[in-house]
């Protein structure tokens, strides 16, 4: 499997967690908590969400500056994520990672008790502990007021140095997430479009193995 691609998909999952888990942050900044509570309350009113986004990775020391786009559909615990030519889908029981470039599919069963697995089922509890947060800068983006909240992990061994979560003050939707890692890498995810409660195909989260006859299937379950 292409570990770089899988790693970036996992990183993006942190952004998904931010979309739905904001209200559970350990209370330290009253203004930040109020804003994040509003974000979470808004998200909970939706049956499903579709997010089209821009993904950027930069590291000046390593001479890296990449941009691509992706999209994700969320419906309860189920989701389908497309990023960098790779598709990751969770049907509520099994996780499917499809990499066309390698003609490889990995199928695994996610354990809700596995602390290393970042899944939609954990999105409401990810920020329960382990982060400090505070009110940060405000930006005007094409007439939109974007308020940032800075998140800092309490774990000194965390790969994440800090994160800035940008919220549209009017819609209470996440606009941007900027994650700075200790190795100097910066990951920026900007929402291009955010759609909710759209009719979804009945087979949206159904894996059809017959479509991948020539693929190598790695079954971890």
C-alpha positions as CSV (number, residue, x, y, z in Angstrom):
1,X,0.0,0.0,0.0
2,X,1.1,3.5,-0.6
3,X,1.7,4.6,3.0
4,X,2.0,8.3,2.0
5,X,-1.5,8.3,0.5
6,X,-3.0,6.4,3.5
7,X,-1.3,8.8,5.9
8,X,-2.8,11.8,4.2
9,X,-6.2,10.3,4.3
10,X,-5.8,9.7,8.0
11,X,-4.7,13.3,8.5
12,X,-7.8,14.5,6.7
13,X,-9.9,12.5,9.2
14,X,-8.7,15.0,11.8
15,X,-10.4,17.7,9.8
16,X,-13.6,15.6,9.8
17,X,-13.3,15.3,13.5
18,X,-13.1,19.1,13.8
19,X,-16.3,19.4,11.8
20,X,-18.4,17.3,14.2
21,X,-16.5,17.3,17.5
22,X,-15.9,21.0,18.2
23,X,-18.3,21.3,21.1
24,X,-16.6,18.6,23.3
25,X,-13.4,20.5,23.8
26,X,-12.1,20.9,27.3
27,X,-13.4,24.3,28.4
28,X,-10.6,26.8,28.7
29,X,-11.7,29.9,26.7
30,X,-15.4,31.0,27.1
31,X,-15.6,32.8,23.7
32,X,-14.0,29.9,21.9
33,X,-16.2,27.3,23.6
34,X,-19.4,29.3,22.7
35,X,-18.4,29.5,19.1
36,X,-17.4,25.8,18.9
37,X,-20.6,24.8,20.7
38,X,-22.6,26.6,18.0
39,X,-20.6,24.8,15.2
40,X,-21.4,21.4,16.7
41,X,-25.1,22.2,17.4
42,X,-25.4,23.3,13.7
43,X,-23.8,20.1,12.4
44,X,-26.0,17.9,14.5
45,X,-29.1,19.2,12.7
46,X,-27.9,17.6,9.4
47,X,-28.8,14.0,8.3
48,X,-25.8,13.9,6.0
49,X,-23.1,16.2,4.7
50,X,-21.0,16.5,1.5
51,X,-17.8,18.5,1.7
52,X,-15.6,19.5,-1.3
53,X,-12.3,20.8,-0.2
54,X,-8.8,21.9,-1.1
55,X,-5.9,20.0,0.5
56,X,-2.5,21.7,0.8
57,X,0.8,20.2,2.1
58,X,3.9,22.4,2.5
59,X,7.3,22.0,4.2
60,X,9.8,24.7,3.3
61,X,12.9,22.8,4.6
62,X,12.0,19.8,2.5
63,X,11.0,21.8,-0.5
64,X,7.5,20.5,-0.5
65,X,4.5,22.5,-1.7
66,X,1.6,20.5,-3.0
67,X,-2.1,21.2,-3.5
68,X,-5.0,18.9,-4.5
69,X,-8.7,18.6,-4.0
70,X,-10.9,16.0,-2.4
71,X,-14.4,15.3,-1.2
72,X,-16.2,13.4,1.5
73,X,-19.8,12.3,2.1
74,X,-20.8,11.7,5.7
75,X,-24.0,9.9,6.9
76,X,-24.0,9.0,10.5
77,X,-21.1,6.6,11.1
78,X,-20.8,5.9,7.4
79,X,-18.5,7.9,5.1
80,X,-16.9,7.9,1.7
81,X,-13.7,9.9,1.2
82,X,-11.9,10.6,-2.1
83,X,-8.4,12.1,-1.8
84,X,-5.3,12.0,-4.0
85,X,-6.7,9.2,-6.2
86,X,-7.6,7.0,-3.3
87,X,-11.1,6.2,-2.0
88,X,-11.7,5.3,1.7
89,X,-15.2,4.0,2.6
90,X,-16.7,2.9,5.8
91,X,-20.1,1.1,5.7
92,X,-20.7,1.0,9.4
93,X,-18.9,-2.4,9.8
94,X,-15.9,-2.5,7.5
95,X,-13.4,0.0,6.2
96,X,-12.4,-0.2,2.5
97,X,-9.3,1.6,1.2
98,X,-9.1,1.5,-2.6
99,X,-5.9,2.5,-4.4
100,X,-6.3,2.3,-8.2
101,X,-2.7,3.3,-8.9
102,X,-1.5,0.1,-7.1
103,X,-4.7,-1.9,-8.0
104,X,-4.9,-2.7,-4.3
105,X,-7.8,-2.8,-1.8
106,X,-7.5,-3.2,2.0
107,X,-10.5,-4.4,3.9
108,X,-10.5,-4.2,7.7
109,X,-12.9,-4.2,10.6
110,X,-12.6,-1.1,12.8
111,X,-12.6,-1.7,16.5
112,X,-14.5,1.1,18.3
113,X,-12.2,0.6,21.2
114,X,-9.0,1.0,19.2
115,X,-7.5,4.3,20.2
116,X,-5.4,4.4,17.0
117,X,-8.4,4.2,14.7
118,X,-9.8,7.6,13.6
119,X,-13.3,7.0,12.6
120,X,-16.6,9.0,12.3
121,X,-17.9,7.3,15.4
122,X,-15.2,9.1,17.4
123,X,-15.8,12.5,15.9
124,X,-17.9,13.7,18.8
125,X,-15.4,12.6,21.4
126,X,-12.0,13.3,19.9
127,X,-11.6,16.7,21.6
128,X,-12.9,15.6,24.9
129,X,-9.4,15.9,26.4
130,X,-5.9,16.5,25.4
131,X,-6.1,20.0,23.9
132,X,-5.9,23.5,25.1
133,X,-7.7,26.1,22.9
134,X,-8.1,29.9,22.7
135,X,-9.7,32.7,20.7
136,X,-7.4,33.7,17.8
137,X,-7.3,36.0,14.8
138,X,-10.2,37.0,12.6
139,X,-10.0,37.3,8.8
140,X,-12.2,38.7,6.1
141,X,-12.5,36.3,3.2
142,X,-14.5,37.8,0.3
143,X,-16.8,39.5,2.7
144,X,-17.0,36.5,5.1
145,X,-16.0,36.9,8.7
146,X,-13.8,33.9,9.6
147,X,-12.9,33.5,13.3
148,X,-10.1,31.2,14.2
149,X,-9.6,29.1,17.3
150,X,-6.1,27.8,18.2
151,X,-5.8,24.2,19.4
152,X,-2.7,23.0,21.1
153,X,-2.2,19.3,22.1
154,X,-1.3,18.7,25.8
155,X,0.7,15.6,24.8
156,X,4.3,16.7,24.4
157,X,4.9,13.6,22.1
158,X,2.1,14.6,19.7
159,X,3.1,15.0,16.0
160,X,0.8,18.0,15.9
161,X,2.3,21.2,17.2
162,X,-0.9,23.3,16.9
163,X,-4.0,23.8,14.7
164,X,-6.0,26.8,13.7
165,X,-9.7,26.1,13.1
166,X,-11.4,28.8,11.1
167,X,-15.2,29.2,11.5
168,X,-17.6,31.2,9.3
169,X,-19.2,33.5,12.0
170,X,-22.5,33.7,10.1
171,X,-23.1,30.1,9.0
172,X,-21.2,28.4,11.9
173,X,-19.6,26.1,9.3
174,X,-15.9,25.2,9.3
175,X,-14.1,27.1,6.5
176,X,-10.5,26.2,7.1
177,X,-8.2,24.0,9.2
178,X,-4.5,24.7,9.4
179,X,-2.4,22.0,11.1
180,X,1.3,22.6,11.9
181,X,3.3,19.6,12.7
182,X,6.5,19.4,14.7
183,X,8.5,18.3,11.7
184,X,7.8,21.6,10.0
185,X,5.0,20.4,7.7
186,X,1.8,22.5,7.4
187,X,-1.4,20.9,6.2
188,X,-4.2,23.3,5.1
189,X,-7.7,22.2,4.3
190,X,-10.1,24.7,2.9
191,X,-13.7,24.0,2.3
192,X,-14.8,24.9,-1.2
193,X,-18.5,23.8,-0.8
194,X,-20.6,22.4,2.0
195,X,-23.9,20.7,1.2
196,X,-26.3,19.1,3.6
197,X,-29.3,16.7,3.6
198,X,-29.0,15.7,-0.1
199,X,-30.6,12.5,-1.4
200,X,-28.0,9.8,-1.4
201,X,-27.9,6.7,-3.6
202,X,-28.9,3.5,-1.9
203,X,-25.6,1.9,-2.7
204,X,-23.5,5.0,-1.6
205,X,-21.7,3.0,1.1
206,X,-21.9,-0.5,-0.5
207,X,-18.6,-2.1,-1.6
208,X,-19.0,-4.1,-4.8
209,X,-16.1,-6.4,-5.1
210,X,-17.1,-7.5,-8.6
211,X,-15.9,-4.1,-9.9
212,X,-12.3,-4.8,-8.9
213,X,-11.6,-8.2,-10.5
214,X,-7.9,-7.5,-11.2
215,X,-7.2,-5.9,-7.8
216,X,-5.2,-7.5,-5.0
217,X,-7.4,-7.5,-1.9
218,X,-5.7,-7.4,1.4
219,X,-8.2,-8.7,4.1
220,X,-7.3,-7.7,7.6
221,X,-10.6,-8.7,9.2
